Amino acid sequence: MRHTIAALVENRPGVLTKVSGLFSRRRFNIESLAVGVTERPDVSRITIVVAGDDTVLEQVLKQLNKLIDIIHVTKLSPKNSVSRELALIKVGVDSATRSEVMQIVDVFRAKIIDVAADSLIVEVTGDRSKITAMEHLLSQFGIKELVRTGDIALHRSSTTAEDIANQGEVN
Amino acid sequence: MTNNITGAKALIESLKKENVEVIFGYPGGAMLPIYDELYDADIRHILVRHEQAAAHAADGYARATGKTGVCFATSGPGGTNLVTGIATAYMDSVPIVAVTGQVPRSLLGVDAFQEADITGITMPITKHNYLIKKAEEIPRVVKEAFYIASTGRPGPVLIDIPKDVTTDLLDFNYPEEINLRSYKPVAAVNIEQLKQAASLIKASEKPVIYAGGGIIISHAAEELLQFAELIAAPVTATLMGKGAFPDTHPLSVGMPGMHGTKYANYAIQESDLIIAVGARFDDRVTGKIESFAPSAKIIHIDIDPAEIRKNVRVDVPVVGDAKTVLTKLTALIKQHQPKTSRWLGRVNKWKKEFPLHYKKNDMIKPQYVVESIYELYPDAIIVTEVGQNQMWAEQYFKYTKPRTFISSGGLGTMGYGFPAAIGAKVGRPDATVIDIAGDGSFQMNSQEIATAVQSEIPVVVAILNNGYLGMVHQWQELFFEERYSSTVIEESVDFVKLAEAYNAVGLRAVKPEDVKPILKEAVESGKPTIIDFIIDKTENVFPMVPAGAAINEIIDLE
């Protein structure tokens, strides 16, 4: 089972190390991890996708909660959240295949962001399965390089990092 | 507010605000400004001979007193030498604050002389740690460090301070309040879960209370006693929970697990309800986890939610402080008629049938040494090393009060006992403090005799000398066809001469009748004393649950 976890953390040096160190030490499997600052400069959001059963998920959440620099941790259910991933894919092309690749890019509502004589860089955003499908389709042309950001996700409700951070201060 | 003081001065002032009365430490280049401030400060400093001992002494002080222990070490090797001590405290939830010097900020990250990334190294073995970047942070960080170390589930906190930060000036203002939005150590107890726990307890015919170190940390021994008597349940206290419940009480069944009593293990295995309080279902307690307490429902009371369902299935989790939870549970259950009389009869029958036992001969038996210590000094604080000595010290002394048994349970650190005993004696100068040691463990920190002598800390070390690294030797005897690979150390050191070389008292006993007089001589000497008890080297620790077996598959002498 794959679970998406959102953590609001203090935006301080070393926090990401504490989180990733916890995962390796407790033998939790990270599928992806994305980190960036939120609307509050002192708070970062880490989105982690972990593989494991419910017991593992429970432990991950509880152990993360114990880290002093973690302000709030929650599991995001697919129903109540949206998640996206971005990938950049460098595809080998020649004059014969270039237009075919461009058609696929169109259908996927992806973008071409760099053009060279023998390759294109495609930017695609979507959920994990869309990106995997895109990757699969482009592989016949020869993928030279590929990078994925890992999932980022938000809860659908209107809660902000500001709310949660303030809540933390009150409690 | 005091204007324009150095970072070093601010550190010492902050420690005073936290009522620190003693620091265990070792100076070094990066700590020079701090030690210079300490020179005139009204805080006692105990100079150890190895930084590992500073961490263990702070830990022993904390366990004996309930206060937060403090240790100092310099950058690089100073900090790395603390690591074993910090990990020991982390595993056993002991509040210590470790302060390490660091190279100046301009040299951070360039592999400077005596530079080590101690915050990186100690990340997985501290509750939290800090690298201070500005002198102004010192008061807030010290305040937070003591708060984090001592609240919730306690643990070690490390503060790393670059040397130039300790000479920078700041306006000192010690914060009155803590503002940590991300740390809420105690959650309110869930009343629904308490009610569920209460109804399981009322319905139970074969309950067992499994009490851990959390009882001692939370000062809940009195509450545990009332609760146990109310529900009339046998109590098994873990190694960390020794003293949480009196060993002399009729409901006490001794320790569970690998070297626990047969009757504690049988009781757990036949129980219909395990009430775990401040204990964490460690593998040394549960044995083969799939076979642990097969017919029991489990109530798990712990302040750390992450402990619940970490190792075993739990029917009713109760997150909260042991003292609070036990008080509330007792109130909920009041006027209850326990249905446990048949169960207690069965447990008592096991107690009579399978007592702890050993055979006497004309040699000194290690168990007899421990029994003699109990007979002569029942109120002593017993500190142990790790291995056979630790198990005998647990089995043959009757602990009746919290903070009287001090031992490295989780990490199992050989060399812990002697420096921890020094820390305990500094914290409790009124008490007789005896380190029950093995000849192997003691040698891991024997240099601390110098500390005890110089700082006049009269602890007694009772070495149960069998010339072996005994516990490993025992496993080799039982499970490795008596192939004693690297566990024989006999006649490699004369402990009496070693003690005398340090100007401590060294004594030796070779006959059973010498044991008590020599113990008396040691305690009455009022000086650091090392006793070399030459024991029967064939003696092993029993009963014993072999690794990977269920805890009722317990083997005994013969």
Chai-1 contact restraints between the chains, C-beta under 6 A:
chainA,res_idxA,chainB,res_idxB,connection_type,confidence,min_distance_angstrom,max_distance_angstrom,comment,restraint_id
A,K18,B,M123,contact,1.0,0.0,6.0,A-B,restraint_1
A,G21,B,M123,contact,1.0,0.0,6.0,A-B,restraint_2
A,R25,B,P124,contact,1.0,0.0,6.0,A-B,restraint_3
A,K62,B,P305,contact,1.0,0.0,6.0,A-B,restraint_4
A,K62,B,A306,contact,1.0,0.0,6.0,A-B,restraint_5
A,Q63,B,A306,contact,1.0,0.0,6.0,A-B,restraint_6
A,K66,B,A306,contact,1.0,0.0,6.0,A-B,restraint_7
A,I68,B,H128,contact,1.0,0.0,6.0,A-B,restraint_8
A,I68,B,S182,contact,1.0,0.0,6.0,A-B,restraint_9
A,I68,B,Y183,contact,1.0,0.0,6.0,A-B,restraint_10
A,I70,B,S182,contact,1.0,0.0,6.0,A-B,restraint_11
A,I71,B,R181,contact,1.0,0.0,6.0,A-B,restraint_12
A,I71,B,S182,contact,1.0,0.0,6.0,A-B,restraint_13
A,G168,B,R181,contact,1.0,0.0,6.0,A-B,restraint_14
A,E169,B,R181,contact,1.0,0.0,6.0,A-B,restraint_15
A,N171,B,K184,contact,1.0,0.0,6.0,A-B,restraint_16
